[in-house]
Amino acid sequence: MRARVGRSYVLGMTDTAHTELEKSPPSSAWLRFFALAYDPFCWLGEIAGMRRLRNTVLSSAYGRVVEIGAGTGLNIARYPAGVDELVLMEPDPSMRHKLARRLHRYRHVARIVDAPAERIPLADASVDTVVSTLVLCTVNDPEQALREIARVLRPDGQLLFVEHVRARSRFLAACQDFMLQPWLRFAAGCRCNRPTVELMRACGFEVAADDAEWRGMPPIVRPLMVGRATR
């Protein structure tokens, strides 16, 4: 398990990236291109192990499920039969377009919602499972997103996640810090150095997670944490 990190450090890491993104947000043209290029860009990482990680994590999903940042829909075909309802949240219109094209076989249980993770348009304690795969790195206000997740989860609910995180290696962490701004703009708001699991714990979640590696991808986003968080 990853060592705990001080709250002031965690907040500092997220606040700096958010400020820089506000100064120079990705253009709408780049976001459209990024949505088109996302699946090809991730192709090697998917066949090198990410598909297996998705399958492992999503096998525990059940009941009413909310996926934040559903993107192009790479998770859709991997949800188990125990899912009664699937709410796919995606705020980017270009991503939603690709997501809708993947959804045609699952419309009987799934629907797409235009909303960010910081504003989940569902009632308190109404969700069994929230899913986040490679999403919390892109959220502008991760603390607010985690508060929203906690709000909508039922008392016995769960957050299932696969997230790339700040590296344990000092050298790789320094590389993540150095590459933060160019990667932020290239990857449509992705913060390659975000200590996501520490943020979960700082927001009151109990986290059980394992280390993994996003093989086939740039080193600054290879360190992964895969697991389950509860309140």
N, C-alpha and C positions, 0 to 999 in steps of 0.2 A: 504494500500500500504506500501511497505517496505521503511524505511527511507533511504535517500541517504547516500552513503559511500564515503569517500575521495578517490580520484584517486590513491594516493600513496599507500593506504591500499589495494585497489583492485589489483593493479599491483604486490604488494608484495606477496599477497596470490597466485597468479597464477605463478609467477616466481619461488617461492620456490618449489612448487610441480613439475613443469616442470624440474627443476634441479635434484631433487631426482629421478624422473622417468628415466632421461638420465643415471644416475649412475647405476640403477638396473632395466632395462626394463623387463617386463614379458617375459618368455621364449616362443618360438614358440609352444612347447608342451602344456604349460599352456593355451595359447591362443586358441589352438584347443579344449582343454577340456572345456574352458569357453564358447566357441560357442555351444558346445553340451549341456552344462548344463544350458545355459541362460534361455531358455523357462521354464524348470522345476523350476528353482530357482525363477523366477518371477511369477509363476503360481498363488500363493496365492494373491500376490499384484494385479494381473490382475482381478481376480474374486472379490476382495475386493473393487474395485473402479477404477483401472487404465483403464480398458476397457471403462468405462463410460466417463472418462476424454479424452481418445483418440477420442471417438465418438464426443464429444462436440467440441473439438478443430478442428478436421479434417472436420467437417461439413461446415466450412467456406472456405475450400480450393477450388480454382477454376483455370481454365485456364491451363497454363503450370506450373507444380509443380515440385520442386526439394526437395527431402527429403535427408538431410545430415545424415550420419551414420544410414542407414536404417536397419542395423543389420540383424536379422533373419526374418524380414518382418512382425512384429506384427501389423503394421499399414495398410498393403496392402488392406485388405478386408473392411476397414473402410472409404475409400475415396469416396466422393459423385460423382454423375453422372456429375457434372459440371467440372470435371477434364478432360481436352483434351489430355494432355500428362503428364506422370509421369516418372521422372528421379530419380532413386534410387542410391544414392552414398554410397558406402561402401568400405573402404580400406582394411579390413581384409579378407583374402581369405577363412577362415573357416566360417565366417559369410556369405560371398557371396554365398558359397555352399548351405547353408540352405535357404538363400534368394531366390536363383534360383529355389529351389524345391517348394517354396510357390507361385512363380510367374506364373506358367503355365496357370492359368485361366485368367491372366490379360495381357498377352503378346501383345495384340492388342493396348494397350495404354502405357505400361510400358517397361522400359529398365534399365539394371543395368550398372553402371559405376564404375570402379575401381579408386577412387579418394578420398582424404581426404577433410574435410571441408575447410581447408586453401587454397586449390587449386581447385576451381570449374571450370571445363573445358567448360564453356559456355560464350557466348558473353555478353557484357555490356547491361543492361536494356532489358533482354530477357526473364525474368521469372515473373510470376504473384504472385506465392506463394512459399515461402521456409518453410519447416517443420523441426522442431527439437524436438524430444521427447527423453529425457534422453540421450542427446548426448553432449551438450556443456561442461558437466563435464569431458568428456574424451579427448577433443581436446587439443593438446599440446600448441597451440598458439590461444587462444580464440579471442583475438583482431584481428588477421589476418583473422580468420574465419568470424568474424562479418563484417570486411571490405569487404571480398569477397561476403558475402550475400548482403550487401548494393550495391555492384558493379553490381551484376546480376539482382537485382530487378528493375522492371519498376517503374516509378515515383509514381504510385498508388499501387505498390505491397505491400506485407505483409509477415512478418515472424510470423508463428504460432508456439507456443512452449508449452511443458510441461517439466519443468526442476526441479530437486531437487536442493536445494540451501542451503546456510549457514543459520543456525537456528537463529531466533530472541532471543530465550532463551540463556542467557549467559552460563548456565550450559551445555545445549546441544551443543552449539557452541564450548565450551571447549572440550567436548567429541569428536566432529568432528575433531578438531585440533589434539587431542591426537591419534585418530585412523587413521589419514590421511595416514601415510606410510603403515601400514598393509593393509588398505582397498585399497589403490592405487595398490598394488601388487595383492591382491586377485581379485579385480574387473577389471583387465585388463586396468588400467590407469584412473579409475574413481576418481575424486577429490571430496570427500564428503563434503568439506567445501567451495566450490567455490561460490562466490557472483555473480551469472550469470546475474541476472537482473540489478545489478549495473554496470556490464561490458557493457551490452547493452546500457544503458543510457550514460556511459562514451564514447561510440563509436558513439553517435549522434542519437540513436534511440529514438522515442517516444513510451513509453511502457504503455499499459493498461493490468494489470494482477491482478489475484485474488490468495489468499492463498488457498492451498489445502493440503491434506495429503496422502502420499503413504502408505495406510494401508496394513498390512500384511508383511511389510518389516522392516529391522533393523532400530532402531530409528535415526541413523546418516544420513539416506537418506530419512526419511519420510517427512521433510518439502518441499513442492512443491510450485512453482509459475506457473500458467497456464494463457496464454493470447496471446496477439497480439502486435507486434511491427511494426512500420512504420518509414519511414525517414521523 
